């Protein structure tokens, strides 16, 4: 699956379900600075696992993998391959 498609899917989910309507994010936006906290991160993990049928192993649950939509998409791609 293309990285850009994964980025758009996750972006739509976060903007619709987690962030305030006035907050917009891009592929390289620092998600923590945008208002994503640990509870929101768990919601994102659950969304990814359901949407893409992957389980995110403990060793992948590191801040670098959840910093931006790009890093999230790269992690998903790696898990799907």
PDB file of N, CA, C and O in Angstrom:
ATOM      1  N   UNK A   1       0.846  -1.180   0.000  1.00  0.00           N
ATOM      2  CA  UNK A   1       0.000   0.000   0.000  1.00  0.00           C
ATOM      3  C   UNK A   1       0.892   1.244   0.000  1.00  0.00           C
ATOM      4  O   UNK A   1       1.920   1.290   0.675  1.00  0.00           O
ATOM      5  N   UNK A   2       0.475   2.246  -0.770  1.00  0.00           N
ATOM      6  CA  UNK A   2       1.281   3.459  -0.883  1.00  0.00           C
ATOM      7  C   UNK A   2       1.298   4.245   0.418  1.00  0.00           C
ATOM      8  O   UNK A   2       0.294   4.353   1.121  1.00  0.00           O
ATOM      9  N   UNK A   3       2.465   4.786   0.711  1.00  0.00           N
ATOM     10  CA  UNK A   3       2.641   5.559   1.942  1.00  0.00           C
ATOM     11  C   UNK A   3       1.683   6.747   1.991  1.00  0.00           C
ATOM     12  O   UNK A   3       1.137   7.057   3.049  1.00  0.00           O
ATOM     13  N   UNK A   4       1.475   7.411   0.860  1.00  0.00           N
ATOM     14  CA  UNK A   4       0.610   8.597   0.831  1.00  0.00           C
ATOM     15  C   UNK A   4      -0.833   8.232   1.182  1.00  0.00           C
ATOM     16  O   UNK A   4      -1.521   9.016   1.835  1.00  0.00           O
ATOM     17  N   UNK A   5      -1.296   7.065   0.762  1.00  0.00           N
ATOM     18  CA  UNK A   5      -2.658   6.615   1.078  1.00  0.00           C
ATOM     19  C   UNK A   5      -2.791   6.379   2.588  1.00  0.00           C
ATOM     20  O   UNK A   5      -3.794   6.754   3.195  1.00  0.00           O
ATOM     21  N   UNK A   6      -1.781   5.761   3.178  1.00  0.00           N
ATOM     22  CA  UNK A   6      -1.784   5.511   4.620  1.00  0.00           C
ATOM     23  C   UNK A   6      -1.788   6.842   5.377  1.00  0.00           C
ATOM     24  O   UNK A   6      -2.534   7.012   6.341  1.00  0.00           O
ATOM     25  N   UNK A   7      -0.949   7.780   4.934  1.00  0.00           N
ATOM     26  CA  UNK A   7      -0.897   9.110   5.565  1.00  0.00           C
ATOM     27  C   UNK A   7      -2.277   9.758   5.530  1.00  0.00           C
ATOM     28  O   UNK A   7      -2.741  10.277   6.545  1.00  0.00           O
ATOM     29  N   UNK A   8      -2.934   9.735   4.379  1.00  0.00           N
ATOM     30  CA  UNK A   8      -4.250  10.363   4.249  1.00  0.00           C
ATOM     31  C   UNK A   8      -5.290   9.681   5.138  1.00  0.00           C
ATOM     32  O   UNK A   8      -6.109  10.358   5.760  1.00  0.00           O
ATOM     33  N   UNK A   9      -5.264   8.347   5.205  1.00  0.00           N
ATOM     34  CA  UNK A   9      -6.215   7.615   6.052  1.00  0.00           C
ATOM     35  C   UNK A   9      -6.059   8.008   7.524  1.00  0.00           C
ATOM     36  O   UNK A   9      -7.038   8.306   8.208  1.00  0.00           O
ATOM     37  N   UNK A  10      -4.822   8.003   7.989  1.00  0.00           N
ATOM     38  CA  UNK A  10      -4.566   8.319   9.398  1.00  0.00           C
ATOM     39  C   UNK A  10      -4.884   9.791   9.664  1.00  0.00           C
ATOM     40  O   UNK A  10      -5.445  10.131  10.706  1.00  0.00           O
ATOM     41  N   UNK A  11      -4.525  10.657   8.725  1.00  0.00           N
ATOM     42  CA  UNK A  11      -4.810  12.095   8.863  1.00  0.00           C
ATOM     43  C   UNK A  11      -6.302  12.330   9.023  1.00  0.00           C
ATOM     44  O   UNK A  11      -6.725  13.057   9.922  1.00  0.00           O
ATOM     45  N   UNK A  12      -7.108  11.717   8.150  1.00  0.00           N
ATOM     46  CA  UNK A  12      -8.557  11.881   8.225  1.00  0.00           C
ATOM     47  C   UNK A  12      -9.091  11.397   9.566  1.00  0.00           C
ATOM     48  O   UNK A  12      -9.935  12.054  10.175  1.00  0.00           O
ATOM     49  N   UNK A  13      -8.604  10.254  10.025  1.00  0.00           N
ATOM     50  CA  UNK A  13      -9.069   9.713  11.307  1.00  0.00           C
ATOM     51  C   UNK A  13      -8.754  10.678  12.450  1.00  0.00           C
ATOM     52  O   UNK A  13      -9.619  10.978  13.274  1.00  0.00           O
ATOM     53  N   UNK A  14      -7.516  11.159  12.494  1.00  0.00           N
ATOM     54  CA  UNK A  14      -7.096  12.052  13.584  1.00  0.00           C
ATOM     55  C   UNK A  14      -7.885  13.358  13.545  1.00  0.00           C
ATOM     56  O   UNK A  14      -8.364  13.826  14.577  1.00  0.00           O
ATOM     57  N   UNK A  15      -8.021  13.947  12.358  1.00  0.00           N
ATOM     58  CA  UNK A  15      -8.735  15.223  12.256  1.00  0.00           C
ATOM     59  C   UNK A  15     -10.213  15.075  12.606  1.00  0.00           C
ATOM     60  O   UNK A  15     -10.804  15.985  13.187  1.00  0.00           O
ATOM     61  N   UNK A  16     -10.811  13.947  12.261  1.00  0.00           N
ATOM     62  CA  UNK A  16     -12.241  13.744  12.517  1.00  0.00           C
ATOM     63  C   UNK A  16     -12.519  13.340  13.966  1.00  0.00           C
ATOM     64  O   UNK A  16     -13.511  13.774  14.552  1.00  0.00           O
ATOM     65  N   UNK A  17     -11.647  12.508  14.546  1.00  0.00           N
ATOM     66  CA  UNK A  17     -11.959  11.878  15.829  1.00  0.00           C
ATOM     67  C   UNK A  17     -11.176  12.388  17.037  1.00  0.00           C
ATOM     68  O   UNK A  17     -11.584  12.156  18.176  1.00  0.00           O
ATOM     69  N   UNK A  18     -10.068  13.071  16.809  1.00  0.00           N
ATOM     70  CA  UNK A  18      -9.210  13.411  17.946  1.00  0.00           C
ATOM     71  C   UNK A  18      -9.005  14.919  18.096  1.00  0.00           C
ATOM     72  O   UNK A  18      -9.213  15.466  19.179  1.00  0.00           O
ATOM     73  N   UNK A  19      -8.606  15.580  17.040  1.00  0.00           N
ATOM     74  CA  UNK A  19      -8.265  16.999  17.142  1.00  0.00           C
ATOM     75  C   UNK A  19      -9.502  17.895  17.046  1.00  0.00           C
ATOM     76  O   UNK A  19     -10.531  17.496  16.500  1.00  0.00           O
ATOM     77  N   UNK A  20      -9.384  19.097  17.580  1.00  0.00           N
ATOM     78  CA  UNK A  20     -10.435  20.102  17.432  1.00  0.00           C
ATOM     79  C   UNK A  20     -10.584  20.434  15.944  1.00  0.00           C
ATOM     80  O   UNK A  20      -9.627  20.339  15.177  1.00  0.00           O
ATOM     81  N   UNK A  21     -11.776  20.817  15.559  1.00  0.00           N
ATOM     82  CA  UNK A  21     -12.056  21.083  14.145  1.00  0.00           C
ATOM     83  C   UNK A  21     -11.131  22.134  13.542  1.00  0.00           C
ATOM     84  O   UNK A  21     -10.855  22.101  12.343  1.00  0.00           O
ATOM     85  N   UNK A  22     -10.657  23.055  14.352  1.00  0.00           N
ATOM     86  CA  UNK A  22      -9.802  24.130  13.838  1.00  0.00           C
ATOM     87  C   UNK A  22      -8.352  23.692  13.634  1.00  0.00           C
ATOM     88  O   UNK A  22      -7.574  24.411  13.007  1.00  0.00           O
ATOM     89  N   UNK A  23      -7.987  22.537  14.149  1.00  0.00           N
ATOM     90  CA  UNK A  23      -6.598  22.072  14.058  1.00  0.00           C
ATOM     91  C   UNK A  23      -6.431  21.203  12.813  1.00  0.00           C
ATOM     92  O   UNK A  23      -7.136  20.211  12.634  1.00  0.00           O
ATOM     93  N   UNK A  24      -5.497  21.590  11.966  1.00  0.00           N
ATOM     94  CA  UNK A  24      -5.192  20.825  10.761  1.00  0.00           C
ATOM     95  C   UNK A  24      -3.750  20.340  10.845  1.00  0.00           C
ATOM     96  O   UNK A  24      -2.873  21.037  11.355  1.00  0.00           O
ATOM     97  N   UNK A  25      -3.524  19.137  10.338  1.00  0.00           N
ATOM     98  CA  UNK A  25      -2.175  18.571  10.364  1.00  0.00           C
ATOM     99  C   UNK A  25      -1.755  18.180   8.953  1.00  0.00           C
ATOM    100  O   UNK A  25      -2.586  17.938   8.078  1.00  0.00           O
ATOM    101  N   UNK A  26      -0.451  18.127   8.761  1.00  0.00           N
ATOM    102  CA  UNK A  26       0.136  17.699   7.493  1.00  0.00           C
ATOM    103  C   UNK A  26       1.023  16.483   7.760  1.00  0.00           C
ATOM    104  O   UNK A  26       1.191  16.072   8.908  1.00  0.00           O
ATOM    105  N   UNK A  27       1.580  15.921   6.714  1.00  0.00           N
ATOM    106  CA  UNK A  27       2.390  14.702   6.828  1.00  0.00           C
ATOM    107  C   UNK A  27       3.585  14.874   7.761  1.00  0.00           C
ATOM    108  O   UNK A  27       4.017  13.918   8.404  1.00  0.00           O
ATOM    109  N   UNK A  28       4.123  16.100   7.835  1.00  0.00           N
ATOM    110  CA  UNK A  28       5.322  16.337   8.647  1.00  0.00           C
ATOM    111  C   UNK A  28       5.042  17.113   9.937  1.00  0.00           C
ATOM    112  O   UNK A  28       5.977  17.554  10.605  1.00  0.00           O
ATOM    113  N   UNK A  29       3.768  17.284  10.291  1.00  0.00           N
ATOM    114  CA  UNK A  29       3.405  17.974  11.532  1.00  0.00           C
ATOM    115  C   UNK A  29       3.815  17.135  12.735  1.00  0.00           C
ATOM    116  O   UNK A  29       3.580  15.927  12.763  1.00  0.00           O
ATOM    117  N   UNK A  30       4.426  17.771  13.722  1.00  0.00           N
ATOM    118  CA  UNK A  30       4.751  17.082  14.974  1.00  0.00           C
ATOM    119  C   UNK A  30       3.433  16.839  15.707  1.00  0.00           C
ATOM    120  O   UNK A  30       2.789  17.785  16.160  1.00  0.00           O
ATOM    121  N   UNK A  31       3.037  15.585  15.822  1.00  0.00           N
ATOM    122  CA  UNK A  31       1.724  15.252  16.360  1.00  0.00           C
ATOM    123  C   UNK A  31       1.574  15.641  17.827  1.00  0.00           C
ATOM    124  O   UNK A  31       0.489  16.030  18.259  1.00  0.00           O
ATOM    125  N   UNK A  32       2.643  15.539  18.585  1.00  0.00           N
ATOM    126  CA  UNK A  32       2.579  15.935  19.997  1.00  0.00           C
ATOM    127  C   UNK A  32       2.285  17.429  20.109  1.00  0.00           C
ATOM    128  O   UNK A  32       1.462  17.847  20.923  1.00  0.00           O
ATOM    129  N   UNK A  33       2.958  18.224  19.291  1.00  0.00           N
ATOM    130  CA  UNK A  33       2.733  19.669  19.296  1.00  0.00           C
ATOM    131  C   UNK A  33       1.334  20.036  18.797  1.00  0.00           C
ATOM    132  O   UNK A  33       0.812  21.101  19.126  1.00  0.00           O
ATOM    133  N   UNK A  34       0.731  19.148  18.000  1.00  0.00           N
ATOM    134  CA  UNK A  34      -0.621  19.394  17.483  1.00  0.00           C
ATOM    135  C   UNK A  34      -1.691  19.061  18.524  1.00  0.00           C
ATOM    136  O   UNK A  34      -2.864  19.388  18.343  1.00  0.00           O
ATOM    137  N   UNK A  35      -1.279  18.408  19.612  1.00  0.00           N
ATOM    138  CA  UNK A  35      -2.234  18.104  20.670  1.00  0.00           C
ATOM    139  C   UNK A  35      -2.511  16.631  20.886  1.00  0.00           C
ATOM    140  O   UNK A  35      -3.427  16.275  21.627  1.00  0.00           O
ATOM    141  N   UNK A  36      -1.729  15.767  20.247  1.00  0.00           N
ATOM    142  CA  UNK A  36      -1.901  14.324  20.424  1.00  0.00           C
ATOM    143  C   UNK A  36      -1.219  13.911  21.723  1.00  0.00           C
ATOM    144  O   UNK A  36      -0.007  14.065  21.877  1.00  0.00           O
ATOM    145  N   UNK A  37      -2.015  13.382  22.659  1.00  0.00           N
ATOM    146  CA  UNK A  37      -1.450  12.926  23.934  1.00  0.00           C
ATOM    147  C   UNK A  37      -1.409  11.400  23.964  1.00  0.00           C
ATOM    148  O   UNK A  37      -1.702  10.750  22.961  1.00  0.00           O
ATOM    149  N   UNK A  38      -1.047  10.831  25.108  1.00  0.00           N
ATOM    150  CA  UNK A  38      -0.887   9.374  25.192  1.00  0.00           C
ATOM    151  C   UNK A  38      -2.209   8.645  24.973  1.00  0.00           C
ATOM    152  O   UNK A  38      -2.223   7.570  24.374  1.00  0.00           O
ATOM    153  N   UNK A  39      -3.322   9.212  25.446  1.00  0.00           N
ATOM    154  CA  UNK A  39      -4.617   8.576  25.231  1.00  0.00           C
ATOM    155  C   UNK A  39      -4.979   8.585  23.745  1.00  0.00           C
ATOM    156  O   UNK A  39      -5.501   7.603  23.217  1.00  0.00           O
ATOM    157  N   UNK A  40      -4.700   9.686  23.092  1.00  0.00           N
ATOM    158  CA  UNK A  40      -4.956   9.789  21.648  1.00  0.00           C
ATOM    159  C   UNK A  40      -4.083   8.821  20.872  1.00  0.00           C
ATOM    160  O   UNK A  40      -4.518   8.246  19.875  1.00  0.00           O
ATOM    161  N   UNK A  41      -2.848   8.639  21.330  1.00  0.00           N
ATOM    162  CA  UNK A  41      -1.941   7.701  20.666  1.00  0.00           C
ATOM    163  C   UNK A  41      -2.498   6.290  20.720  1.00  0.00           C
ATOM    164  O   UNK A  41      -2.410   5.550  19.741  1.00  0.00           O
ATOM    165  N   UNK A  42      -3.073   5.910  21.857  1.00  0.00           N
ATOM    166  CA  UNK A  42      -3.683   4.578  21.966  1.00  0.00           C
ATOM    167  C   UNK A  42      -4.832   4.447  20.963  1.00  0.00           C
ATOM    168  O   UNK A  42      -4.972   3.406  20.321  1.00  0.00           O
ATOM    169  N   UNK A  43      -5.647   5.482  20.824  1.00  0.00           N
ATOM    170  CA  UNK A  43      -6.739   5.459  19.843  1.00  0.00           C
ATOM    171  C   UNK A  43      -6.193   5.287  18.425  1.00  0.00           C
ATOM    172  O   UNK A  43      -6.755   4.539  17.624  1.00  0.00           O
ATOM    173  N   UNK A  44      -5.106   5.977  18.122  1.00  0.00           N
ATOM    174  CA  UNK A  44      -4.497   5.877  16.790  1.00  0.00           C
ATOM    175  C   UNK A  44      -3.965   4.466  16.557  1.00  0.00           C
ATOM    176  O   UNK A  44      -4.133   3.910  15.472  1.00  0.00           O
ATOM    177  N   UNK A  45      -3.330   3.890  17.565  1.00  0.00           N
ATOM    178  CA  UNK A  45      -2.816   2.515  17.456  1.00  0.00           C
ATOM    179  C   UNK A  45      -3.962   1.551  17.156  1.00  0.00           C
ATOM    180  O   UNK A  45      -3.851   0.705  16.268  1.00  0.00           O
ATOM    181  N   UNK A  46      -5.056   1.680  17.895  1.00  0.00           N
ATOM    182  CA  UNK A  46      -6.206   0.793  17.680  1.00  0.00           C
ATOM    183  C   UNK A  46      -6.788   0.972  16.282  1.00  0.00           C
ATOM    184  O   UNK A  46      -7.159  -0.007  15.633  1.00  0.00           O
ATOM    185  N   UNK A  47      -6.870   2.225  15.813  1.00  0.00           N
ATOM    186  CA  UNK A  47      -7.348   2.489  14.454  1.00  0.00           C
ATOM    187  C   UNK A  47      -6.451   1.796  13.428  1.00  0.00           C
ATOM    188  O   UNK A  47      -6.945   1.120  12.525  1.00  0.00           O
ATOM    189  N   UNK A  48      -5.146   1.961  13.566  1.00  0.00           N
ATOM    190  CA  UNK A  48      -4.194   1.367  12.624  1.00  0.00           C
ATOM    191  C   UNK A  48      -4.316  -0.154  12.628  1.00  0.00           C
ATOM    192  O   UNK A  48      -4.349  -0.782  11.569  1.00  0.00           O
ATOM    193  N   UNK A  49      -4.382  -0.739  13.811  1.00  0.00           N
ATOM    194  CA  UNK A  49      -4.457  -2.204  13.893  1.00  0.00           C
ATOM    195  C   UNK A  49      -5.731  -2.735  13.247  1.00  0.00           C
ATOM    196  O   UNK A  49      -5.697  -3.766  12.576  1.00  0.00           O
ATOM    197  N   UNK A  50      -6.855  -2.044  13.439  1.00  0.00           N
ATOM    198  CA  UNK A  50      -8.120  -2.474  12.814  1.00  0.00           C
ATOM    199  C   UNK A  50      -8.108  -2.223  11.311  1.00  0.00           C
ATOM    200  O   UNK A  50      -8.482  -3.094  10.526  1.00  0.00           O
ATOM    201  N   UNK A  51      -7.682  -1.043  10.922  1.00  0.00           N
ATOM    202  CA  UNK A  51      -7.740  -0.639   9.509  1.00  0.00           C
ATOM    203  C   UNK A  51      -6.823  -1.477   8.620  1.00  0.00           C
ATOM    204  O   UNK A  51      -7.205  -1.869   7.517  1.00  0.00           O
ATOM    205  N   UNK A  52      -5.618  -1.748   9.105  1.00  0.00           N
ATOM    206  CA  UNK A  52      -4.619  -2.410   8.258  1.00  0.00           C
ATOM    207  C   UNK A  52      -4.351  -3.860   8.644  1.00  0.00           C
ATOM    208  O   UNK A  52      -3.540  -4.531   8.006  1.00  0.00           O
ATOM    209  N   UNK A  53      -5.025  -4.347   9.683  1.00  0.00           N
ATOM    210  CA  UNK A  53      -4.867  -5.749  10.071  1.00  0.00           C
ATOM    211  C   UNK A  53      -3.467  -6.094  10.533  1.00  0.00           C
ATOM    212  O   UNK A  53      -2.991  -7.207  10.313  1.00  0.00           O
ATOM    213  N   UNK A  54      -2.805  -5.137  11.175  1.00  0.00           N
ATOM    214  CA  UNK A  54      -1.462  -5.383  11.706  1.00  0.00           C
ATOM    215  C   UNK A  54      -1.492  -5.185  13.221  1.00  0.00           C
ATOM    216  O   UNK A  54      -2.324  -4.449  13.750  1.00  0.00           O
ATOM    217  N   UNK A  55      -0.581  -5.847  13.895  1.00  0.00           N
ATOM    218  CA  UNK A  55      -0.392  -5.618  15.331  1.00  0.00           C
ATOM    219  C   UNK A  55       0.917  -4.869  15.490  1.00  0.00           C
ATOM    220  O   UNK A  55       1.938  -5.267  14.930  1.00  0.00           O
ATOM    221  N   UNK A  56       0.890  -3.795  16.245  1.00  0.00           N
ATOM    222  CA  UNK A  56       2.111  -3.029  16.465  1.00  0.00           C
ATOM    223  C   UNK A  56       2.817  -3.612  17.680  1.00  0.00           C
ATOM    224  O   UNK A  56       2.333  -3.475  18.804  1.00  0.00           O
ATOM    225  N   UNK A  57       3.973  -4.270  17.461  1.00  0.00           N
ATOM    226  CA  UNK A  57       4.683  -4.901  18.583  1.00  0.00           C
ATOM    227  C   UNK A  57       5.280  -3.858  19.531  1.00  0.00           C
ATOM    228  O   UNK A  57       5.510  -2.709  19.153  1.00  0.00           O
ATOM    229  N   UNK A  58       5.520  -4.284  20.755  1.00  0.00           N
ATOM    230  CA  UNK A  58       6.020  -3.368  21.789  1.00  0.00           C
ATOM    231  C   UNK A  58       7.268  -2.611  21.358  1.00  0.00           C
ATOM    232  O   UNK A  58       7.398  -1.423  21.651  1.00  0.00           O
ATOM    233  N   UNK A  59       8.191  -3.281  20.664  1.00  0.00           N
ATOM    234  CA  UNK A  59       9.441  -2.612  20.293  1.00  0.00           C
ATOM    235  C   UNK A  59       9.235  -1.501  19.247  1.00  0.00           C
ATOM    236  O   UNK A  59      10.141  -0.707  18.995  1.00  0.00           O
ATOM    237  N   UNK A  60       8.044  -1.453  18.646  1.00  0.00           N
ATOM    238  CA  UNK A  60       7.729  -0.377  17.686  1.00  0.00           C
ATOM    239  C   UNK A  60       6.997   0.788  18.361  1.00  0.00           C
ATOM    240  O   UNK A  60       6.767   1.824  17.737  1.00  0.00           O
ATOM    241  N   UNK A  61       6.634   0.617  19.627  1.00  0.00           N
ATOM    242  CA  UNK A  61       5.908   1.663  20.353  1.00  0.00           C
ATOM    243  C   UNK A  61       6.889   2.658  20.971  1.00  0.00           C
ATOM    244  O   UNK A  61       6.992   2.792  22.190  1.00  0.00           O
ATOM    245  N   UNK A  62       7.598   3.341  20.092  1.00  0.00           N
ATOM    246  CA  UNK A  62       8.591   4.327  20.522  1.00  0.00           C
ATOM    247  C   UNK A  62       8.205   5.691  19.951  1.00  0.00           C
ATOM    248  O   UNK A  62       7.590   5.764  18.887  1.00  0.00           O
ATOM    249  N   UNK A  63       8.561   6.767  20.647  1.00  0.00           N
ATOM    250  CA  UNK A  63       8.148   8.111  20.213  1.00  0.00           C
ATOM    251  C   UNK A  63       8.489   8.447  18.758  1.00  0.00           C
ATOM    252  O   UNK A  63       7.715   9.127  18.084  1.00  0.00           O
ATOM    253  N   UNK A  64       9.629   7.979  18.275  1.00  0.00           N
ATOM    254  CA  UNK A  64      10.023   8.311  16.892  1.00  0.00           C
ATOM    255  C   UNK A  64       8.997   7.803  15.886  1.00  0.00           C
ATOM    256  O   UNK A  64       8.780   8.443  14.858  1.00  0.00           O
ATOM    257  N   UNK A  65       8.362   6.665  16.162  1.00  0.00           N
ATOM    258  CA  UNK A  65       7.392   6.098  15.220  1.00  0.00           C
ATOM    259  C   UNK A  65       6.046   6.812  15.255  1.00  0.00           C
ATOM    260  O   UNK A  65       5.206   6.594  14.382  1.00  0.00           O
ATOM    261  N   UNK A  66       5.835   7.665  16.259  1.00  0.00           N
ATOM    262  CA  UNK A  66       4.561   8.362  16.409  1.00  0.00           C
ATOM    263  C   UNK A  66       4.721   9.880  16.331  1.00  0.00           C
ATOM    264  O   UNK A  66       3.824  10.629  16.720  1.00  0.00           O
ATOM    265  N   UNK A  67       5.869  10.324  15.825  1.00  0.00           N
ATOM    266  CA  UNK A  67       6.172  11.749  15.784  1.00  0.00           C
ATOM    267  C   UNK A  67       5.354  12.489  14.723  1.00  0.00           C
ATOM    268  O   UNK A  67       4.821  13.566  14.986  1.00  0.00           O
ATOM    269  N   UNK A  68       5.260  11.910  13.534  1.00  0.00           N
ATOM    270  CA  UNK A  68       4.549  12.543  12.420  1.00  0.00           C
ATOM    271  C   UNK A  68       3.702  11.500  11.688  1.00  0.00           C
ATOM    272  O   UNK A  68       3.832  10.300  11.929  1.00  0.00           O
ATOM    273  N   UNK A  69       2.847  11.968  10.806  1.00  0.00           N
ATOM    274  CA  UNK A  69       2.088  11.038   9.963  1.00  0.00           C
ATOM    275  C   UNK A  69       3.031  10.235   9.073  1.00  0.00           C
ATOM    276  O   UNK A  69       2.776   9.065   8.787  1.00  0.00           O
ATOM    277  N   UNK A  70       4.119  10.863   8.636  1.00  0.00           N
ATOM    278  CA  UNK A  70       5.095  10.154   7.792  1.00  0.00           C
ATOM    279  C   UNK A  70       5.717   8.985   8.549  1.00  0.00           C
ATOM    280  O   UNK A  70       5.837   7.887   8.006  1.00  0.00           O
ATOM    281  N   UNK A  71       6.112   9.215   9.797  1.00  0.00           N
ATOM    282  CA  UNK A  71       6.740   8.129  10.556  1.00  0.00           C
ATOM    283  C   UNK A  71       5.728   7.038  10.893  1.00  0.00           C
ATOM    284  O   UNK A  71       6.075   5.857  10.912  1.00  0.00           O
ATOM    285  N   UNK A  72       4.487   7.421  11.157  1.00  0.00           N
ATOM    286  CA  UNK A  72       3.437   6.423  11.390  1.00  0.00           C
ATOM    287  C   UNK A  72       3.221   5.571  10.141  1.00  0.00           C
ATOM    288  O   UNK A  72       3.144   4.345  10.225  1.00  0.00           O
ATOM    289  N   UNK A  73       3.123   6.219   8.993  1.00  0.00           N
ATOM    290  CA  UNK A  73       2.893   5.498   7.735  1.00  0.00           C
ATOM    291  C   UNK A  73       4.052   4.568   7.413  1.00  0.00           C
ATOM    292  O   UNK A  73       3.841   3.457   6.927  1.00  0.00           O
ATOM    293  N   UNK A  74       5.279   5.014   7.680  1.00  0.00           N
ATOM    294  CA  UNK A  74       6.446   4.160   7.432  1.00  0.00           C
ATOM    295  C   UNK A  74       6.389   2.919   8.328  1.00  0.00           C
ATOM    296  O   UNK A  74       6.720   1.820   7.883  1.00  0.00           O
ATOM    297  N   UNK A  75       5.978   3.086   9.565  1.00  0.00           N
ATOM    298  CA  UNK A  75       5.852   1.963  10.497  1.00  0.00           C
ATOM    299  C   UNK A  75       4.794   0.991  10.003  1.00  0.00           C
ATOM    300  O   UNK A  75       5.008  -0.221  10.025  1.00  0.00           O
ATOM    301  N   UNK A  76       3.656   1.508   9.559  1.00  0.00           N
ATOM    302  CA  UNK A  76       2.576   0.657   9.044  1.00  0.00           C
ATOM    303  C   UNK A  76       3.064  -0.112   7.821  1.00  0.00           C
ATOM    304  O   UNK A  76       2.837  -1.317   7.711  1.00  0.00           O
ATOM    305  N   UNK A  77       3.732   0.582   6.905  1.00  0.00           N
ATOM    306  CA  UNK A  77       4.254  -0.079   5.708  1.00  0.00           C
ATOM    307  C   UNK A  77       5.197  -1.218   6.067  1.00  0.00           C
ATOM    308  O   UNK A  77       5.122  -2.307   5.498  1.00  0.00           O
ATOM    309  N   UNK A  78       6.083  -0.954   7.016  1.00  0.00           N
ATOM    310  CA  UNK A  78       7.042  -1.969   7.449  1.00  0.00           C
ATOM    311  C   UNK A  78       6.320  -3.185   8.025  1.00  0.00           C
ATOM    312  O   UNK A  78       6.701  -4.322   7.747  1.00  0.00           O
ATOM    313  N   UNK A  79       5.294  -2.953   8.817  1.00  0.00           N
ATOM    314  CA  UNK A  79       4.547  -4.051   9.434  1.00  0.00           C
ATOM    315  C   UNK A  79       3.733  -4.842   8.407  1.00  0.00           C
ATOM    316  O   UNK A  79       3.485  -6.034   8.589  1.00  0.00           O
ATOM    317  N   UNK A  80       3.322  -4.179   7.336  1.00  0.00           N
ATOM    318  CA  UNK A  80       2.526  -4.847   6.302  1.00  0.00           C
ATOM    319  C   UNK A  80       3.370  -5.663   5.340  1.00  0.00           C
ATOM    320  O   UNK A  80       2.853  -6.527   4.631  1.00  0.00           O
ATOM    321  N   UNK A  81       4.667  -5.393   5.313  1.00  0.00           N
ATOM    322  CA  UNK A  81       5.519  -6.088   4.317  1.00  0.00           C
ATOM    323  C   UNK A  81       5.972  -7.452   4.810  1.00  0.00           C
ATOM    324  O   UNK A  81       6.688  -8.159   4.101  1.00  0.00           O
TER     325      UNK A  81
END
